[in-house]
Amino acid sequence: MTVNKIKVLCVDDSALIRSLMTEIINSQPDMVVVATASDPLVARDLVKQHNPDVMTLDVEMPRMDGLEFLEKLMRLRPMPVVMVSSLTERGSEAALRALELGAIDFVTKPRLGIRDGLLSYTDLIAGKIRTAASAKLLPARRPAPNGVGGAGDGHAPMLHSPLLSTEKLIIIGASTGGTEAIREVLQPLPPDSPGILIAQHMPAGFTNSFAQRLNGLCRIKVSEAVHGERVLPGHAYIAPGGFHLSLTRSGANYVAQVDQEPPVNRHRPSVDVLFDSAARHAGKNAIGVILTGMGRDGAEGLMRMRQAGAHTFAQDEASCVVFGMPREAIALGAVNEVVPLQEMSQRVLAHLRSFGERANRV
């Protein structure tokens, strides 16, 4: 039986990287490099000629910046793009900006021994290309404004505070497509929202920039989680890349635990690790939210949260870049409500409000 291979166009100004990407991709049975380009201007003509299924795109290139090219591409000829980013402060900020502009995902360039390092990334790169090829290209959203103070610009009208308890927590898990989904959930939340813990599949070196970016856009405080810190209302804590985040207690207080225990479901941070800890230590006081992402990480943990009395939400298929994680959770029976992304904040706060009203009547 003939397999229709994923056609990939690789765009990078380094001849070595283009060669290594070609070697890695062509070693996979289900994908092939149809062309390579040294800069976006060459790539523009190759897109028309080869009609690729997926593009891998370097961030820093001559003649035209990768972000500038991505913005034009997503406006004129939308297609799945995986960014190839250096592990630098600028590289992490650029990768996040690329996700805002419509890129499906990003992969870091190896830091040591380019040939051996990149070849060791074979499974990672191939997996991201497969995910991109099957991902949904959602209608372009207006990119979030940069810098502190963006939260007050009217792009995300603030929702009204429910009757909150410091005992309540919101626990969120996401993967591919999750950075923008998380932004859309957090941005409308009022400053006195319950404490929020987030596991987003993201490599080390990128989550700090992600947290800083959200902190400048949201009314709540957003930061990378620090081991042993108290979980406070009005704050969101993001699992650092390469670390698990879990919830524990110290007396009456919720506390963040950050560690480098072995990966779970091949991920660190793992959504299941976070959800499992919320089931154990927060029970019915937690709300679980599973967002867009490939695979099944988080499905069983969300089920344990529901069994422990938590109310659980899943993002609906129509608004997901990749419906894998929510689909698995729904199929398992772990989800109370399936909600479009644009309604998630409202529905979560509505549940909190109804919970507070019931508590006040008791």
Summary of the structure (lengths in Angstrom):
residues: 362
radius of gyration: 20.6
end to end distance: 65.2
largest distance: 69.1
contacts: 1332
relative contact order: 0.10
helix: 40%
strand: 21%
